[in-house]
Amino acid sequence: MTPSTLPTTAEALHQKLTARTAHVGIVGLGYVGLPLAVEMARAGFKTTGIDLDHRKVETIMRGESYIPDVHTRDVAEFRQAGRLFATTDPAVVSTLDTINICVPTPLRKTKDPDLSYVVSAVEMIADHLHPGQLVILESTTYPGTTDEVVRPILERGGLVAGRDFFLAFSPERVDPGNEKWTTRNVPKVVGGLTPTCSALARALYAGSIERVIDVSSPKVAEMVKLLENTFRSVNIALANEIALMCSHMKINVWEVIKAASSKPFGFMPFYPGPGLGGHCIPIDPLYLEWKSKIDGFESRFIGLADKINSGMPRFVATRTMELLNEQGKAIRGSKIHILGVTYKKDISDSRESPAIEVIKLLLGLGAEVSYSDPFVSSLTVDGQAMESVQPCREVLSSSDLAIVITNHTAFNYPEIVKNAPVVFDTRNATEGLTAKNIVRL
Ligand SMILES: NC(=O)c1ccc[n+]([C@@H]2O[C@H](COP(=O)([O-])OP(=O)(O)OC[C@H]3O[C@@H](n4cnc5c(N)ncnc54)[C@H](O)[C@@H]3O)[C@@H](O)[C@H]2O)c1
C-alpha cells in the first residue's frame, strides 16, 4: 500500500513516520524494550519508554544503561539530544503516535500462558488511546492474542482497530549477547490487522531496522515466532537425547556432532547441555501447545521436547553422583564447584538458568555447593544466598568435583582442569584438552 492510497486517518501518521517527527513509545524497558527504544531514538524519533520499575526509568533518565547489549554512551547521547525519555506515568500514552508493547509473557505454575502483563499494559494504553495511534505487540505469545485479547480491550472505548487506530504484531527476535545479530540487523516480521496497519508498522520500523518482512496477519506473525522457538527446542531436545544415548553407549557426542556438521547440506548442528534456559526456548513452545490444545489439536513434539530438555538438570545431578561414587565418595558432604550460572555464555542473565535447578538438586542431595561466574556476583537458590568466588587453585583443589554449566569465554579451562580433581563438562568447553579428569556430557 503506497502513502497516497492510505486512508486519511493513517496518512498523517505515515507522514510523521517517514519524516521521523512521530513521538514513539515503548511499554516495558527490559532486554527487548530498551534496545528497541535506543534504535528508535537513533533513527531520529522522539522516543519515550514506559516501565513500572522506577529504578529502570531513573537509570535511563540519568543517561545510563542496565542492559549489557545497550551501550551507556548511546543512552547518554540520545538523552542529551532530547530524543530518549523514560517514565512510569501512563498518561504519556496520550502524547504518543505509536506504542510498542514489550512486557513479559511467562508461564503460570501450571505451565499455562500468563498474559497478565500484556493485559495490564494494554488496559493502560486503552485508557489513553486516541484516533490515529499505532499499537504493536512485540511480546512472544500464542497465535490469536493480538486479535482475540489485545484488540477487544483497545476497542472498549468505541474506537475501531484498522479504522480509527492501527494494530499489528511483530515478534522480537533479540539474541542477548550476540554482537553480530542485533535489534538493528535482524529482519523484523510484521503482521498488521489490515494492510494499512502493516504499512504503518513497516514505516515505523523502516527507520530503525534494516529489513522488514510482511506477513498477512498478526496470527501468522505470532506463529512465525513460535515456529522459530519450537524448532530450537525440538532440535536441542534431539541433541540432548542423542547425548544421553551416547553417554550410555560410551560415545563422545561432541565428536559425533562435529563430524556430522561437515556435511554441507541437510544437517544443522544443535548441541546438548545441562538444560534449557532463558525466557524464550523453555517457555514459548508451551504457549503454542496450550493454544493448539484449546483449538482441538494435540501437539506431540512440543511436550516430548519439553520433557527431555527439562530432565537434563536431573541427569547432570545423577551423573555427578555417579562420578563421585567412582571416587568412593558420597554426594552428601561433597564439595561441588559450579562454573557459570547464566543460561548461556558471556551474558549476565541467570533467570531460568539450568544452573539454578542443578544447584537446587545438589543441595537437596546434601552437597556443599559453591560457584564462580564473572557476570553474576550473587545468587539465591532455595533461600540459600551464595556469592561468586574466583575459580582459583585453592577453590578448585579443595572441591571434590567441578561442573561446567556455562562455557564463559573468561574461564581459564586448562587451569580449571589442572586444579580440580574431576571436571564434569556439560558444554564441551574443554574441547581440545586431554586429561583423565575431564568427563564430558
Ligand atoms: N529476552 C529475550 O531474549 C527475548 C527475546 C525475544 C523475545 N522476548 C520476548 O519479549 C518480551 C519481553 O521480554 P524481556 O526479556 O524484555 O522481559 P524483561 O523482564 O527483561 O522486561 C520486561 C519489562 O516490562 C516491564 N513491565 C511489566 N509490566 C509492565 C506494564 N504493565 N507497564 C509497563 N512496564 C511493564 C517490567 O518492569 C520490565 O522492565 C517477552 O514476551 C519475551 O518472551 C524476549
The ligand as an SDF file (V2000), in Angstrom:
LIG
                    3D

 44 48  0  0  0  0  0  0  0  0999 V2000
   14.9120  -11.6200   26.4500 N   0  0  0  0  0  0  0  0  0  0  0  0
   14.9360  -12.1880   25.2630 C   0  0  0  0  0  0  0  0  0  0  0  0
   15.9610  -12.7080   24.8270 O   0  0  0  0  0  0  0  0  0  0  0  0
   13.7190  -12.1760   24.3590 C   0  0  0  0  0  0  0  0  0  0  0  0
   13.8970  -12.4570   23.0030 C   0  0  0  0  0  0  0  0  0  0  0  0
   12.8110  -12.4210   22.1590 C   0  0  0  0  0  0  0  0  0  0  0  0
   11.5390  -12.1600   22.6840 C   0  0  0  0  0  0  0  0  0  0  0  0
   11.3830  -11.9280   24.0220 N   0  0  0  0  0  0  0  0  0  0  0  0
   10.0270  -11.6490   24.4930 C   0  0  0  0  0  0  0  0  0  0  0  0
    9.8950  -10.2500   24.6980 O   0  0  0  0  0  0  0  0  0  0  0  0
    9.0440   -9.9850   25.8170 C   0  0  0  0  0  0  0  0  0  0  0  0
    9.7750   -9.1440   26.8460 C   0  0  0  0  0  0  0  0  0  0  0  0
   10.8890   -9.8860   27.3300 O   0  0  0  0  0  0  0  0  0  0  0  0
   12.1100   -9.2190   28.1170 P   0  0  0  0  0  0  0  0  0  0  0  0
   13.1600  -10.2560   28.2140 O   0  0  0  0  0  0  0  0  0  0  0  0
   12.4290   -7.8840   27.5550 O   0  0  0  0  0  0  0  0  0  0  0  0
   11.4240   -9.0250   29.5590 O   0  0  0  0  0  0  0  0  0  0  0  0
   12.0380   -8.2140   30.7890 P   0  0  0  0  0  0  0  0  0  0  0  0
   11.5090   -8.8570   32.0150 O   0  0  0  0  0  0  0  0  0  0  0  0
   13.5090   -8.0300   30.6270 O   0  0  0  0  0  0  0  0  0  0  0  0
   11.3870   -6.7720   30.6290 O   0  0  0  0  0  0  0  0  0  0  0  0
   10.0250   -6.5120   30.7040 C   0  0  0  0  0  0  0  0  0  0  0  0
    9.8110   -5.1190   31.2900 C   0  0  0  0  0  0  0  0  0  0  0  0
    8.4180   -4.8400   31.2680 O   0  0  0  0  0  0  0  0  0  0  0  0
    8.0930   -4.0980   32.4330 C   0  0  0  0  0  0  0  0  0  0  0  0
    6.6470   -4.1890   32.6340 N   0  0  0  0  0  0  0  0  0  0  0  0
    5.9080   -5.2530   33.0180 C   0  0  0  0  0  0  0  0  0  0  0  0
    4.5890   -4.9300   33.0160 N   0  0  0  0  0  0  0  0  0  0  0  0
    4.5000   -3.6480   32.6280 C   0  0  0  0  0  0  0  0  0  0  0  0
    3.4170   -2.7400   32.4250 C   0  0  0  0  0  0  0  0  0  0  0  0
    2.1530   -3.1230   32.6220 N   0  0  0  0  0  0  0  0  0  0  0  0
    3.7030   -1.4880   32.0390 N   0  0  0  0  0  0  0  0  0  0  0  0
    4.9760   -1.0830   31.8420 C   0  0  0  0  0  0  0  0  0  0  0  0
    6.0540   -1.8980   32.0040 N   0  0  0  0  0  0  0  0  0  0  0  0
    5.8050   -3.1590   32.3880 C   0  0  0  0  0  0  0  0  0  0  0  0
    8.9440   -4.7530   33.5080 C   0  0  0  0  0  0  0  0  0  0  0  0
    9.1220   -3.8930   34.6130 O   0  0  0  0  0  0  0  0  0  0  0  0
   10.2560   -4.9980   32.7400 C   0  0  0  0  0  0  0  0  0  0  0  0
   11.1380   -3.9030   32.8380 O   0  0  0  0  0  0  0  0  0  0  0  0
    8.5930  -11.3530   26.3240 C   0  0  0  0  0  0  0  0  0  0  0  0
    7.3840  -11.6880   25.7060 O   0  0  0  0  0  0  0  0  0  0  0  0
    9.6820  -12.2780   25.8290 C   0  0  0  0  0  0  0  0  0  0  0  0
    9.2120  -13.5970   25.6600 O   0  0  0  0  0  0  0  0  0  0  0  0
   12.4520  -11.9070   24.8610 C   0  0  0  0  0  0  0  0  0  0  0  0
  1  2  1  0
  2  3  2  0
  2  4  1  0
  4  5  1  0
  4 44  2  0
  5  6  2  0
  6  7  1  0
  7  8  2  0
  8  9  1  0
  8 44  1  0
  9 10  1  0
  9 42  1  0
 10 11  1  0
 11 12  1  0
 11 40  1  0
 12 13  1  0
 13 14  1  0
 14 15  2  0
 14 16  1  0
 14 17  1  0
 17 18  1  0
 18 19  2  0
 18 20  1  0
 18 21  1  0
 21 22  1  0
 22 23  1  0
 23 24  1  0
 23 38  1  0
 24 25  1  0
 25 26  1  0
 25 36  1  0
 26 27  1  0
 26 35  1  0
 27 28  2  0
 28 29  1  0
 29 30  1  0
 29 35  2  0
 30 31  1  0
 30 32  2  0
 32 33  1  0
 33 34  2  0
 34 35  1  0
 36 37  1  0
 36 38  1  0
 38 39  1  0
 40 41  1  0
 40 42  1  0
 42 43  1  0
M  CHG  2   8   1  16  -1
M  END
$$$$
